[in-house]
Amino acid sequence: MNSLDFAIRQMIDEDLAIVAEIEAGVFTDWYRMYRKPQDALAERTIKELRYSTSLDPGANLVAIAADGAMIGFVLARTWGEVGWFGTFGVATQFHGLGIGRALIEGVTTHLRKNCRIIGLETMPESGNNIGLYTKTGYAVTFPTLILELSLIQQADHLSGMGAGDIILWGGSDEAAKPGMLDGMRAISNAIVSGLDYTREIEAVHEHRLGETFVAMDGGSVAGFAIVRTVPYRGQDTTGRGYIHILCVHPEADTDAVLLNLLQQIWSRCTSTGLTLLVTGIGGRYQSALGLLMQHGFRGVRAAVRMVDRSSATEAFELSADMNLSRWAG
Ligand SMILES: CC(C)(COP(=O)(O)OP(=O)(O)OC[C@H]1O[C@@H](n2cnc3c(N)ncnc32)[C@H](O)[C@@H]1OP(=O)(O)O)[C@@H](O)C(=O)NCCC(=O)NCCS
């Protein structure tokens, strides 16, 4: 086969079960080819897909063959004026027919309407993906470092915070919530102009996938962390949680605020049975990375981070701020 008729359209809720099936299939094939033999990946849950597509519904696309079968998909989201796409796949038997390129062009065109910075992450083993993204307008920038924090090994360092000192955005007074969101928006906007994590905070809460911890300094928000406690895929019994986002105000005492957030997270997560936290940080925030290591995080692997070449140039520059997040769904 060297050509195929297909069309790209926006993803709808009825597509999600097939998206879950194709995604698990293509990534099982990928892992078997590039990493090591393993059982088939469990599918992402529909709840997970519904949440990840809710942040910018128009950015999520599917490729449909002339016979009506779905053959590819791309998920994407925007955080204010920062957007990224992933997870992304084309059914293995249809690779090399231009479907992936069409999906990338569709999502990039959509994200360019509102975003100053557009990015993605991919696997370092996949030269083909890096080639494809390079041809579609993306450039390699600082890698993302993926880190783990063992809650068991860090018990001496992080335990001891009383339940009354844990501040959860979702558990706060309704009257206080909008002001806290404003404070969190101000932090992300101070780190990257236009970056806004507040819809993410609300979506994780609405879909009951985790919690947002808040560090206060007097009456102001000094930092926050969104922690995902519910697995992405159906059958994850590894006791892992994810620090999905963690930010500290550039003018705050970074080390003190970070320690406060980690102590809050430790107390809450160990009480619900989690033993390990996974997170990631873009390499442009590498001075923050040193601080994370001092608090017990260990590097486990890296991902290639790529940025649309029309993005604001700061995406290619070092930053002294603390901004943990991955551009990978
Ligand atoms: C990545 C993926 C979605 C691409 O989909 P696809 O439909 O096979 O891709 P396309 O046929 O549109 O694109 C192939 C293009 O990449 C280019 N390409 C492939 N390998 C390349 C390489 N090593 N160097 C340079 N370019 C390369 C091809 O030349 C072609 O470019 P062209 O459009 O100019 O001819 C698909 O391979 C896939 O599902 N992989 C497994 C899951 C995955 O890796 N997802 C992405 C995670 S970040």
Ligand as a Chemical Component Dictionary entry (heavy atoms), coordinates in Angstrom:
data_LIG
# 
_chem_comp.id                   LIG 
_chem_comp.type                 NON-POLYMER 
_chem_comp.pdbx_formal_charge   0 
_chem_comp.three_letter_code    LIG 
# 
loop_
_chem_comp_atom.comp_id 
_chem_comp_atom.atom_id 
_chem_comp_atom.alt_atom_id 
_chem_comp_atom.type_symbol 
_chem_comp_atom.charge 
_chem_comp_atom.model_Cartn_x 
_chem_comp_atom.model_Cartn_y 
_chem_comp_atom.model_Cartn_z 
_chem_comp_atom.pdbx_ordinal 
LIG C1  C1  C 0 4.785  8.663  14.670 1  
LIG C2  C2  C 0 3.661  8.209  13.777 2  
LIG C3  C3  C 0 2.335  8.749  14.325 3  
LIG C4  C4  C 0 3.886  8.746  12.361 4  
LIG O1  O1  O 0 2.768  8.432  11.577 5  
LIG P1  P1  P 0 2.890  8.046  10.019 6  
LIG O2  O2  O 0 1.531  8.117  9.468  7  
LIG O3  O3  O 0 3.640  6.789  9.865  8  
LIG O4  O4  O 0 3.784  9.239  9.479  9  
LIG P2  P2  P 0 3.793  9.849  8.000  10 
LIG O5  O5  O 0 3.642  8.761  6.987  11 
LIG O6  O6  O 0 2.850  10.988 7.872  12 
LIG O7  O7  O 0 5.218  10.536 8.024  13 
LIG C5  C5  C 0 6.306  9.976  7.644  14 
LIG C6  C6  C 0 7.212  11.181 7.371  15 
LIG O8  O8  O 0 8.259  11.109 8.283  16 
LIG C7  C7  C 0 9.456  11.085 7.569  17 
LIG N1  N1  N 0 10.414 10.260 8.253  18 
LIG C8  C8  C 0 10.232 9.008  8.711  19 
LIG N2  N2  N 0 11.373 8.587  9.247  20 
LIG C9  C9  C 0 12.261 9.580  9.138  21 
LIG C10 C10 C 0 13.604 9.739  9.521  22 
LIG N3  N3  N 0 14.249 8.752  10.149 23 
LIG N4  N4  N 0 14.209 10.903 9.253  24 
LIG C11 C11 C 0 13.557 11.886 8.609  25 
LIG N5  N5  N 0 12.279 11.801 8.227  26 
LIG C12 C12 C 0 11.643 10.647 8.498  27 
LIG C13 C13 C 0 9.078  10.462 6.241  28 
LIG O9  O9  O 0 10.040 10.773 5.242  29 
LIG C14 C14 C 0 7.773  11.125 5.983  30 
LIG O10 O10 O 0 7.977  12.459 5.534  31 
LIG P3  P3  P 0 7.214  13.066 4.259  32 
LIG O11 O11 O 0 5.820  13.357 4.732  33 
LIG O12 O12 O 0 7.975  14.305 3.962  34 
LIG O13 O13 O 0 7.270  12.010 3.214  35 
LIG C15 C15 C 0 3.563  6.664  13.689 36 
LIG O14 O14 O 0 4.804  6.183  13.247 37 
LIG C16 C16 C 0 3.228  5.985  15.015 38 
LIG O15 O15 O 0 2.068  5.825  15.366 39 
LIG N6  N6  N 0 4.261  5.550  15.751 40 
LIG C17 C17 C 0 4.103  4.837  17.029 41 
LIG C18 C18 C 0 3.633  5.757  18.126 42 
LIG C19 C19 C 0 4.482  7.004  18.216 43 
LIG O16 O16 O 0 5.688  6.969  18.112 44 
LIG N7  N7  N 0 3.793  8.135  18.422 45 
LIG C20 C20 C 0 4.409  9.429  18.576 46 
LIG C21 C21 C 0 4.937  9.600  19.941 47 
LIG S1  S1  S 0 5.714  11.167 20.187 48 
# 
loop_
_chem_comp_bond.comp_id 
_chem_comp_bond.atom_id_1 
_chem_comp_bond.atom_id_2 
_chem_comp_bond.value_order 
_chem_comp_bond.pdbx_ordinal 
LIG C1  C2  SING 1  
LIG C2  C3  SING 2  
LIG C2  C4  SING 3  
LIG C2  C15 SING 4  
LIG C4  O1  SING 5  
LIG O1  P1  SING 6  
LIG P1  O2  DOUB 7  
LIG P1  O3  SING 8  
LIG P1  O4  SING 9  
LIG O4  P2  SING 10 
LIG P2  O5  DOUB 11 
LIG P2  O6  SING 12 
LIG P2  O7  SING 13 
LIG O7  C5  SING 14 
LIG C5  C6  SING 15 
LIG C6  O8  SING 16 
LIG C6  C14 SING 17 
LIG O8  C7  SING 18 
LIG C7  N1  SING 19 
LIG C7  C13 SING 20 
LIG N1  C8  SING 21 
LIG N1  C12 SING 22 
LIG C8  N2  DOUB 23 
LIG N2  C9  SING 24 
LIG C9  C10 SING 25 
LIG C9  C12 DOUB 26 
LIG C10 N3  SING 27 
LIG C10 N4  DOUB 28 
LIG N4  C11 SING 29 
LIG C11 N5  DOUB 30 
LIG N5  C12 SING 31 
LIG C13 O9  SING 32 
LIG C13 C14 SING 33 
LIG C14 O10 SING 34 
LIG O10 P3  SING 35 
LIG P3  O11 DOUB 36 
LIG P3  O12 SING 37 
LIG P3  O13 SING 38 
LIG C15 O14 SING 39 
LIG C15 C16 SING 40 
LIG C16 O15 DOUB 41 
LIG C16 N6  SING 42 
LIG N6  C17 SING 43 
LIG C17 C18 SING 44 
LIG C18 C19 SING 45 
LIG C19 O16 DOUB 46 
LIG C19 N7  SING 47 
LIG N7  C20 SING 48 
LIG C20 C21 SING 49 
LIG C21 S1  SING 50 
# 
